[in-house]
Amino acid sequence: MTVTILIDPLRPHPLAWIHRAEARAIARELRKSGHAVRLLPFRDDTLEILPRTPLLLRLSDPVMLAAARRLERAAMPYIGPGVAAMERCYDKYEACLKVVERGVDSPATALASQADTMPYPLVLKPRHGSDSIGLQIRRAGPIPARARTDRIIAQEFVRGSELTVGVLRGEMGTPLRILLPEGTPYRFWRKYLLRPRRAPVHDPALGARVRQIAQEIATTLGVDWAARIDFIHETATDRLCFLECDAAPLVGPASAFAASLAASGMTRSEQLRKLLSAEH
């Protein structure tokens, strides 16, 4: 089978370079398994010349959503997350409200424009951002005027360990613990420049809770392809809080998504088969 991987055009943004590197790694894997692979930058004005081979979207988040919307409007099938699932998950404020309505615990969350009564410390982050870009901890108030907008959300700061679990077509991976000191923000540069080690959650009861709640979250948010769901575990109280659901995660061989599924016994070849198994 020939696979065309749609990638970010060359542009001076760190996420574009990270996702282009991931696409190249996936291309190498697919070629080793016998696929013919072509890497093609996505541009809206060249949609009509896209090949009629399976199109695998490996794009940074804003470009991914724009490409999926454009392909969906043109009735062109592709491999990747559906538009509706991305829209639900990209809006961190609405996603949080939806899962809380289902009884899932989450840090208290408000739009930064309406967070005057929230106690400090607070976490401020973009409502539609990704990869912890723009995340900051406010130890005391007030929230700066430039951040008092509906484009920023404010969340209760929960001190604990970061956990993550991969989801692939309804199958749950093994939850992983991000090995950072408790209370250390998992910022962009830690994710990609000084990447901390990851290890499976060894407590069976906690692992089962994470998997069960992740399944509820995936169902609530309509995850329809691959996703990575993040939690914070307050070890002092055993409180487990949903942080966010990435409906378009990195799925390359070095990703937390791949490691979570591998820890559950799903081989990399099986992961790739499932990733390519259906089109939107």
Secondary structure, DSSP 8 states (H G I E B T S, - for coil): -EEEEEE--S-S-HHHHHHHHHHHHHHHHHHHTT-EEEEEE--GGGGGG--SS-EEE---HHHHHHHHHHHHHTT---BS--HHHHHHHH-HHHHHHHHHHTT-----EEEGGG-TT--SSEEEEETT--TTTT-EEESSS---GGG-STTEEEEE---SEEEEEEEETTEE---EEE-S-TT----HHHHHTS---EEE---HHHHHHHHHHHHHHHHHTT--SEEEEEEEEETTTTEEEEEEEESS---STTSHHHHHHHHTT--HHHHHHHHTS---
